[in-house]
Amino acid sequence: MGLFGNKTAKSSGAHQWRGVIEEYRDRLPVSAKTPIVSLREGGTPLIYACYLSELLGNDVWIKFEGTNPTGSFKDRGMTMAISKAAEDGAKAVICASTGNTSASAAAYAVKAGMRPVVLIPNGKIAMGKLAQAIAHDSTILQVNGNFDDCLTLARDLATDYPVALVNSVNPYRIEGQKTGAFEVVDLLGDAPDLHVLPVGNAGNITAYWKGYREYNQDRISSKLPQMWGFQAAGSAPIVKNKTITNPETIATAIRIGNPASWAQAIEARDSSGGVIDSVTDREILAAYRLIAAKEGIFVEPSSAAGLAGLIKYKKAKKLPTGKKIVITVTGHGLKDVQWALEGAAKPKIVPVNAKAAAKALGL
Ligand code: F0G
C-alpha cells in the first residue's frame, strides 16, 4: 500500500482498475520507494463509433479521456508527476494551464497533502475548469498574458522558489500519458493504423508516440500508427512553422502559440509518416456537435479537433479508407458547456398534462 491510501476493499471479489501506475508499473519510472498518488485514473473506454465509421469509411474508435477522475487525459500524467514530487519531498506544486492541467494538478496535489498553485491566462479558461481549481483548494493567479506567458512564469518560479513544476515539460507527465497508447494496444490487440488527437502544448502527441514505440520495440504490437495531430487554425504554430504571439480560438484548451514539446511533435509526425494540420473553429464546433449528437459522447470543443481534422481530410479526399483509426477525445464536455447551449432552442414549457406534452412533442 502506498503512502496515500488506495486500500483494497476486499468484499465481494469485485475488481477495480488500479490506476495507470499500478496497472503499468513495470513500464514506468517508479520504485518501491515512490509513494503512489492516484485517483484510479486511466482505464478509459475505447468505444466503437458506428456512425463515424460509416461517415469516414474507416473503423473508428473513440478513446474517451473525459471519463478520467478530473475529466481529462491530464490525470494520467499527473499521477506520475505528483507521485515523483512526493518522493522528492515537495510541499507545493505549480503549473501553467489553459484549465485541464490545473484541475488535475490541484486534485492530485491535495490528495498528496501538497499545496497547488496554478497560473491561468486571464479570462480565457472554461468555467468548469476554473471551478475545479477552486474546489480543489488551489491558489490561483490569473496572469495578464496567454498560456505561453503563464508557462514562462511557472518555469521561472519553479527555478527560483520551492515549488515543483508539473507541466508536461516535466518528463514524468509524458511517462504517465504514454499509458494511453498502451491501453489502446491492449484493447485492440495491436496498434491502429492512424492515431488522431488535438495538439496544443504537444505533450500528448509526444506521449502517445512514446507509448506506441515502446510497445512496438517489445513486440507487444506488430506495427506503429501514423500520428495525426490537429491544431486550431488561429493557434497553429507547428503547421505555420512559426511562433504565434497572439493565439486565438474558441477551443481555449489548445490556445497555445509556442508549444513546449514542438520538436517532439514534429518527430512523432515525421517518424510515423503522419500529419499535423489545422482546423477552423467552425470545423471544430461542427465536429463537437456531431460526436455528441450521433455517438453519445460529450467532449469539450478542443477535444473535437481530431475528428474535425478527419472530416476535413475526408471532404478533401485525402483520407484513406478501410483503416483502423483511434481518435483520442481529451476532455469532458461538462467542463465547457457554453458551446452546447449557444444558439440552442429553449426547451418548450408544458403543463403537467399528457395531452399537452404529447402535442408539444408532435406524438
Ligand atoms: N485537449 C484538451 C482538452 C487539453 O486540455 C489540452 C491541453 C489538449 C487537448 C492538448 O494537449 O497540450 O498535450 O498537446 N491542455 C493544457 C492545459 C495545455 O493546460 O490543460 P497537449
Residues whose N, C-alpha, C, O or C-beta is under 5 A from the ligand:
A	BS01	F0G	A96 S97 T98 G99 N100 T101 S102 P198 V199 G200 N201 A202 G203 N204 I205 A253 S302 S303 T330 G331
